[in-house]
Amino acid sequence: MTKDSHSIDVVIIGGGIAGLTVAHELIRSRAGITVTLLEAGAAPGGKIQSANILGNHPIDVGPDALLTASGAVRKLCEELGLADALAYPTNGTTGIYHRGSICAVPPGLISGVPVSPVSLARSPMLSLHGMLRASGDLVLPRKEFTAASTVADMVISRVGAEVLTNFVEPLIGGMYAGDTRYLSAKYATPPLFQALQQHRSLLMGLRRRPRTTSRGGLGTFAPGGLTTLVDALTSAISPVADLRTATPARSLHRSPAGWVVNSDDDSWSSRHVVVALPAPQASQLLFPTFVHQAELLRSVEYASVITVTLALPPQPHRRSAIPGCVVPRSDEHLITALTCISDRWEHHRLPDAYLVRCSLGRHGDERAWLMTDEEIIQRVRTDVTSILRIDASTGDAVLKRWENALPQYGPQHGAMLESLGEIEADNVSLVGAAYRGVGIASCIEHGKATAERILGRL
Ligand SMILES: Cc1cc2nc3c(=O)[nH]c(=O)nc-3n(C[C@H](O)[C@H](O)[C@H](O)COP(=O)(O)OP(=O)(O)OC[C@H]3O[C@@H](n4cnc5c(N)ncnc54)[C@H](O)[C@@H]3O)c2cc1C
């Protein structure tokens, strides 16, 4: 069946934060531009989703905070009139669960590595031997690291296994739900990798890093959470762009005008296409036009994760000094992180409940994923009771599974980025968490940069 294509300037495939940012930047910057955004789901937002706990209290069930130090994030919030809605933690201290206690992350860590091992002297998480080994970095000879080097290789060879196990693995592994023995040093820990490109010693390189002027840590929007950002983007885009939900893109073909994108019952012709999808879905769309790139995308590994939020009975006498912690892979608990969100965020402080959010699941560890929802919630209650030393056996629970949700920047990541760069010359751009940073801030930065590049070519 032949279909008449709508002829437009840019088709964006995928309505997560990356695709929405591209659409917003295009229509904000160029009057009269025609943009269509195709989203497979019933609503835009992708991983950014909320649910209600206790009947009507909204909580984020995917990401729950974004990095507000990013200039692109602050600019987007200003453009959308959201700057004043940004909420910051009442207590942003983060901890690492270590031998039965939650220990505060020592100050001055960069990607989990201390700028000075002496700064760790008071931390119970590093033994004297571990501290001496970390200091060895100052005298050890230079070693070359490439994009194929793993985070574990690089960190162990410079500052030792204890810094890796006790700091880098839980903090970096927590961000990617990943395994530092698989993650690429260059792409998962860029500050560490870059320091070693210029300096023999990792500690010296980190200390001599240019100071950034950016301010702000993690933030969200009160009271609605991160879906506030999605709603604002959608409202800004919809009057101008053609935003189609429940419309998965099925194929991408070359045409005399550039490209034709087909859904089940419609098609769009345009010179520029932005593929804002996770790697497996992007791979399906690029095949067979870009066979090599499709294969590289198909080989990207993902971690499946689960979030569980518990509404426990009020804890009037509890006020955590450290309201969140990551749990090392080596620990016996199944949860990988927990946050007492009632202590961290003002808008989650409730008179009749104490909210605790937990994460489970890691790359290469399917134990939680294979359990039933009931088993997971029961296990979370046991783990929270053990870690926080409070009774977590009763109260409402909200569970959300995220299958293949977090991309793992493995040893082939650099080769993949290079290869994807080649098809940009054909006006096909790939954007989103699979490429230049998994966090929302990175997706926004990548989305804005992609839109600017397209605008330069229109
Ligand atoms: C549990 C969890 C917690 C996280 N916590 C944080 C956090 O606290 N802070 C942070 O910064 N980051 C966090 N992240 C990471 C961050 O949320 C994601 O990396 C980011 O939101 C991904 O955005 P995206 O636009 O690249 O992709 P997605 O959000 O995956 O969007 C892709 C969109 O494409 C659509 N789609 C798929 N196939 C098609 C098709 N064929 N046609 C059209 N549309 C299609 C999907 O429906 C989806 O809406 C977390 C992630 C998870 C899973």
The ligand as an ORCA input file, in Angstrom:
! r2SCAN-3c Opt
* xyz 0 1
  C      14.901      3.409     37.442
  C      15.709      4.514     36.827
  C      16.206      5.514     37.632
  C      16.965      6.540     37.069
  N      17.375      7.562     37.879
  C      17.927      8.651     37.326
  C      18.112      9.825     38.106
  O      17.733      9.880     39.285
  N      18.677     10.912     37.506
  C      19.030     10.892     36.179
  O      19.544     11.911     35.689
  N      18.828      9.800     35.402
  C      18.272      8.697     35.931
  N      17.985      7.605     35.145
  C      18.375      7.624     33.720
  C      17.420      8.469     32.857
  O      16.127      8.446     33.380
  C      17.333      7.955     31.430
  O      18.612      7.600     30.955
  C      16.718      8.985     30.488
  O      15.474      9.416     30.997
  C      16.583      8.386     29.101
  O      15.969      9.311     28.228
  P      15.903      9.031     26.662
  O      15.106     10.113     26.048
  O      17.269      8.795     26.129
  O      15.179      7.613     26.495
  P      13.776      7.063     26.996
  O      13.319      7.764     28.207
  O      13.933      5.589     27.028
  O      12.777      7.471     25.799
  C      12.731      6.752     24.599
  C      11.289      6.851     24.086
  O      11.225      6.207     22.804
  C       9.956      5.560     22.716
  N      10.042      4.554     21.645
  C      10.596      3.325     21.688
  N      10.506      2.743     20.461
  C       9.888      3.634     19.651
  C       9.531      3.623     18.265
  N       9.791      2.589     17.459
  N       8.908      4.720     17.754
  C       8.630      5.794     18.546
  N       8.953      5.845     19.860
  C       9.579      4.786     20.399
  C       9.741      5.012     24.107
  O       8.367      4.728     24.323
  C      10.288      6.131     24.975
  O       9.273      7.051     25.336
  C      17.247      6.545     35.669
  C      16.756      5.516     34.857
  C      15.995      4.511     35.428
  C      15.441      3.434     34.538
*
